[in-house]
């Protein structure tokens, strides 16, 4: 078993605190993704787990062993770097076997493991090549192979796909997921790309400024974000945020009005224990897919700036009367054109409500339904 | 009138097409031509001239007398020539310490701490200073009466012979002086090389369990192959053409014990007016150097092919 547990882990570079107390548990075999904007400390956290950065304070357990002060090479972790970091003077086979040779593993074992890893990654025909004779995708595979060969308890990935082109990235994403199913080891993966996080993770850890904002399954984060930051970070295109005012709150439901359309009252279900007061300034969060642009009718008017038609779906970028920028979903076959005014149809119970601190007050219908389905 | 106009038009058109047709051939030649002309006049022609001179007897003025291989025959029997050749070999062997020392200094300086740039430039300083100054500094350093070395060693009860005045020590004294700037040069080469090593690769190697000596030999040194190659070539050539330090520190003495081929050649030409004999020495030195130059060019050629 190789659970990775972080207990109040901190990291400071001199007077600057980079990681400010992270508690985290990655269960054996889980695919955990650290996601956050650049500079949030996600890479630093990963480097602390593998031992490239010292842990200033706190404890790191891998498989119930305290690894906080253990040598990087003896933690049972293997890392795949963004730049692949292959040894340019060695062939693929030599690259992959380097760690084993350093550990004085018998030659027969080395050969067997390299062969097996090469088969898994389908790079057997490349074993005699040097890194410079290969494409980015092939180098990426070798870098992963180098990790597999060591048979680590935990795989660590530091933005491994960001140097690949878009098409290859999608392909490698799927292959990494397959690899995870096949090997079944714990994997921790760092990315700034929320699509990678959503598609690959069992568990997403959203970081901001060295603090964990929320931990949960991709759907959890999508459907019931704990705060405005997570709501805005997860999901593409981004969630819409509209300034609004509470009319009143009763029976676990808040009645809210948007200043752009004062007559249009939204009814948003509240979280357990959440309190709202009449007149309170709040922010409404609506995902574009629950925010439909329809021609005519009463409600929130939106002036269309740009339409992005993807064929199956169209996104409308526009402004409300009070010049709040919004993104709506629209029919792709009969999309609105720029300059047109459309009415935004809001699914009330899919709305999120945030207080002025950015904390979530609401529980959306999506969250209720996914929870019910899981149970 | 009309006919003439047509003709000039026709000519202009033809010359343009000729240039355009052969542009890729002409332009490189045009760009190379100035350098090639200079190189021919100031390098190739003097080389040929001095090889020709080595078959003559000539005092610098007056008539040249053709003597065939006589100068070379004299060289074989000249003990000073042999001493100089052996000294050149000493230079060659001990000068190879420069790349090694330079590598270690570079590894030591290749870190990010406050003030490292100042330290780096201090280490590079001896390379910037003229060889003459280096020679003078070391001559004073070795001075048996007032020199720093004697002053330091005296309280410890160690007394060295006067290094530059001792026939067994003089050459090594000069070589040590020469190593100082040469090490600085190799250090700069290695520092540049280290700069281009991917830090993530070093981290990967650390995770793979390589550290200390094994990390250096198996991962870092192979990345520095290009720097090592240049450092070796420059050091070998530097050792073979050592001249200024010998000239300033001992003038080949005492009793020619610290002479080298380049200085012996100069001595013969300038002070003894034996131009033919000096040219013969120069030619021998030239042939020895050619061994390395050919090796250098072959390697360079191979590397360039590999890069394509």
HADDOCK unambig.tbl for C-alpha pairs under 7 A between the chains (distance, minus, plus):
assign (segid A and resid 72 and name CA) (segid B and resid 207 and name CA) 5.56 0.50 0.50
assign (segid A and resid 73 and name CA) (segid B and resid 206 and name CA) 6.59 0.50 0.50
assign (segid A and resid 73 and name CA) (segid B and resid 207 and name CA) 4.51 0.50 0.50
assign (segid A and resid 73 and name CA) (segid B and resid 208 and name CA) 5.86 0.50 0.50
assign (segid A and resid 73 and name CA) (segid B and resid 209 and name CA) 4.88 0.50 0.50
assign (segid A and resid 85 and name CA) (segid B and resid 200 and name CA) 5.53 0.50 0.50
assign (segid A and resid 85 and name CA) (segid B and resid 201 and name CA) 4.32 0.50 0.50
assign (segid A and resid 85 and name CA) (segid B and resid 204 and name CA) 6.54 0.50 0.50
assign (segid A and resid 86 and name CA) (segid B and resid 201 and name CA) 6.38 0.50 0.50
assign (segid A and resid 87 and name CA) (segid B and resid 201 and name CA) 6.76 0.50 0.50
assign (segid A and resid 89 and name CA) (segid B and resid 222 and name CA) 6.55 0.50 0.50
assign (segid A and resid 98 and name CA) (segid B and resid 208 and name CA) 6.90 0.50 0.50
assign (segid A and resid 99 and name CA) (segid B and resid 208 and name CA) 4.28 0.50 0.50
assign (segid A and resid 99 and name CA) (segid B and resid 209 and name CA) 6.15 0.50 0.50
assign (segid A and resid 102 and name CA) (segid B and resid 209 and name CA) 6.08 0.50 0.50
assign (segid A and resid 102 and name CA) (segid B and resid 210 and name CA) 6.32 0.50 0.50
